[in-house]
Amino acid sequence: MTVTVRYFAGARAAAGRSEESLPHPGCLDELVGALRDRHGPRLGAVLEVASFLVDGLPWHDRRAPVPSGATVDILPPFAGG
């Protein structure tokens, strides 16, 4: 199975794409590690401060299993108000 990763704002710029599919990572920490390895330190820095949604729900426990086939949204901090 795979997961779909969607990048927004600064995450999109750092990854150089808006979306990609990856092999199922198990948990969010494993996905973050795979993304850092794949895209380098620029995206790694964004991932350190990003929020994550899994199938539209906030995902705070980075060790909880991510469902197979899920969509993971990476949301860096937004400026403005």
Backbone as a ProteinNet text record, in pm:
[ID]
protein_1_A
[PRIMARY]
MTVTVRYFAGARAAAGRSEESLPHPGCLDELVGALRDRHGPRLGAVLEVASFLVDGLPWHDRRAPVPSGATVDILPPFAGG
[TERTIARY]
83.3	0	87.8	23.2	92.9	16.6	79.5	13.8	37.8	-54.1	-38.8	3.3	110	158.4	130.5	61.6	34.5	108.8	179.4	260.9	191.8	198	138.4	241.7	228.4	310.7	459.9	531.8	675.3	716.7	631.4	661.6	663.4	569.5	565.2	692	734.1	855.6	978.6	985.8	1101.8	1105.2	988.9	982.9	991.8	957.7	960.7	843.5	738.8	617.7	501.9	382.2	265.2	211.8	250	194.4	282.1	285.7	351.2	296.4	313.9	276.8	402.5	396.2	510.1	463.3	554.8	518.2	468.7	375.2	318.7	429.8	436.3	548.3	533	414.9	392.3	339.2	426.9	384.3	436.9	391.1	429	578.7	638.2	782.2	860.7	816.9	884.8	866.2	747.8	723.4	811.3	820.1	903.8	1049.2	1098.7	1235.1	1255.5	1159.3	1169.1	1166.8	1083.1	1075.6	1204	1260.4	1386.9	1497.4	1503.7	1603.9	1583.1	1459.1	1425.6	1449.7	1415	1416.7	1522.9	1591.2	1702	1669.6	1771.7	1759.9	1662.7	1640.5	1546.6	1406.8	1361	1230.3	1236.9	1348.9	1363.5	1338.4	1387.5	1366.1	1217.6	1148.1	1003.7	929.5	967.7	899.4	912.1	1020.1	1040.2	932.9	877.7	781.7	641.4	624.3	496.6	391.7	267	153.6	114.3	51.3	14.9	-132.4	-197.3	-332.9	-326.4	-396.4	-408.2	-555.7	-584.8	-723.2	-808.9	-749.7	-822.1	-828.7	-769.7	-773.8	-636.5	-629.3	-499.6	-436.1	-307.5	-237.1	-123.8	-145.9	-49.2	45.8	1.8	84.5	164.7	289.7	372	413.3	382.4	413.5	290.2	174.9	51.9	53.8	4.8	4.4	-77.1	-21.5	-92.1	-166.2	-295.7	-369.7	-315.7	-313.2	-275	-371.2	-318.6	-401	-438.1	-385.7	-420.7	-360.8	-418.2	-362.3	-306.8	-179	-111.5	-82.5	-138.3	-115.1	-7.6	89.5	197.1	175.4	152.3	116.6	221.2	308.3	404.3	330.7	395.8	332.5	301.6	187.1	144.8	158.9	203.2	213.3	88.3	64.2	-48.3	-157.3	-269.6	-374.3	-500.3
-119	0	125.4	234.2	362.7	465.5	579.7	698.4	811.2	904.7	1024.2	1137.7	1205.6	1320.1	1445.1	1540.3	1668.7	1777.7	1860.5	1967.2	2102.1	2187.4	2319.8	2426.6	2542.4	2662.5	2630.1	2660.2	2639.8	2494.3	2402.9	2260.1	2225.3	2282.6	2260.3	2313.4	2431.5	2490.2	2405.3	2356.9	2277.7	2140.4	2080.3	1948.1	1956.5	2072.9	2089.8	2024.1	2000.1	1938	1961.8	1941.1	1961.3	1830.4	1718	1589.9	1475.6	1367.6	1245.1	1126.5	1008.4	884.9	813.7	757.8	687	554.7	458.2	334.7	364.3	285.5	305.3	308.6	415.4	433.5	364.6	328.1	277.2	388.4	483.2	594.7	726	836.1	967.8	994.5	951.1	970.2	901	781.3	710.2	782.5	837.2	914.4	1038.1	1110	1230.6	1194.8	1085.3	1042.2	1010.5	941	906.9	1032.3	1129.5	1253.7	1334.6	1336.9	1408.5	1344.3	1211.7	1141.2	1167.1	1171.3	1184.8	1325.7	1428.5	1566.8	1655.9	1610.1	1684.6	1776.9	1850.9	1931.7	2048.7	2101.2	2213.7	2169.5	2055.7	2005.4	1957.2	1899.9	1855.7	1968	2087.4	2202.8	2239.3	2230.7	2259	2153.9	2028.5	1920.4	1932.3	1993.9	2012.1	2100.6	2193.1	2289.3	2274.1	2178.3	2161.1	2094	2114.8	2039.6	1937.9	1830.5	1723.2	1688.8	1666.5	1613.5	1477.4	1381.2	1249.1	1228.5	1217.6	1208.8	1321.3	1441.4	1561	1583.6	1494.1	1507.3	1542.2	1634.4	1665.8	1539	1522.6	1401.2	1442.9	1431.1	1479.4	1370.4	1245.6	1134.8	1081.8	1122.8	1089.9	943.2	868.7	725.1	638.1	700.6	625.5	577.2	457	405.5	494.6	520.4	592.5	487.5	505.1	404.6	390.9	269.5	246.7	320.7	381.1	454.6	594.4	637.5	768.7	881.2	999.8	1123.7	1202.3	1237.9	1314.1	1453.3	1553.5	1692.9	1750.7	1818	1882.4	2032.1	2091.5	2233.2	2307.3	2383.1	2462.5	2577.4	2639.7	2754.2	2862.7	2924	3029.4	3163.4	3262.6	3398.5	3475.8	3582.7	3667.1	3662.5	3720	3719.8	3777.2
0	0	0	-29.8	-34.3	47.6	66.8	120	20.9	16.6	-65.6	26.5	-9.9	67.1	-14.2	48.9	-16.6	59.5	-16.1	40.7	18.2	119.4	109.8	142	75.7	99.9	98.9	206.7	212.3	198.2	239.5	221.8	73	-2.4	-147.2	-213.4	-173	-229.9	-195.5	-72.9	-30.5	-96.9	-119.1	-181.8	-333.8	-388.6	-533.4	-604.5	-531.4	-588	-492.4	-540.5	-455.4	-397.8	-458.8	-413.8	-463.6	-386.9	-432.1	-353.7	-409.3	-342.3	-297.7	-176.5	-119.4	-61.2	-46.9	21	162.7	209.5	343.6	447.5	530.1	621.2	756.1	795.3	929.9	1019.3	1055.7	1140.3	1081.8	1138	1086.8	1103.9	1215.5	1232.8	1121.4	1081.4	972.7	839.2	817.7	695.6	691.6	802.1	808.2	777.6	832.4	804.1	657.2	597.5	454.8	368.1	404.5	327.1	340.1	459.8	480.8	397.1	396	315.4	166.5	125.5	-16.7	-69.6	12.3	-36.5	26.8	130	185.7	301.6	344.9	466.1	456.1	338.2	326.1	366.5	313.9	355.6	500.2	540	678.3	777.5	747	834.9	842.4	730.7	729.4	811	796.8	867.1	1018.3	1064.6	1209.1	1272.1	1194.7	1250.2	1190.3	1102	1032	1119.8	1080.4	1134.2	1028.8	1073.7	982.7	997.5	885	881.4	814.2	869.9	808.5	777.6	650.4	603.1	660.8	665	707.5	857.6	936.3	1082.3	1136.9	1234	1295	1352	1328.9	1370.7	1462.9	1593.1	1691.3	1740.3	1739.1	1785.4	1667.3	1659.4	1542.3	1539.3	1644.3	1645.9	1624.6	1614.7	1587.5	1442.6	1416.8	1279.4	1185.1	1068.6	963	879.7	856.4	778.3	635.8	586.7	447.4	356.5	252.1	157.2	202.6	318.5	373.3	289.2	305.8	252.3	369.2	360.7	465.4	410.9	476.2	438.7	529	468.9	544.7	536.8	653.9	665.2	746.5	680.6	756.9	827.8	925.3	990.2	886.2	900.6	809	877.8	804.9	857.1	815.7	883.4	845.4	950.8	917.4	1017.7	971.6
[MASK]
+++++++++++++++++++++++++++++++++++++++++++++++++++++++++++++++++++++++++++++++++

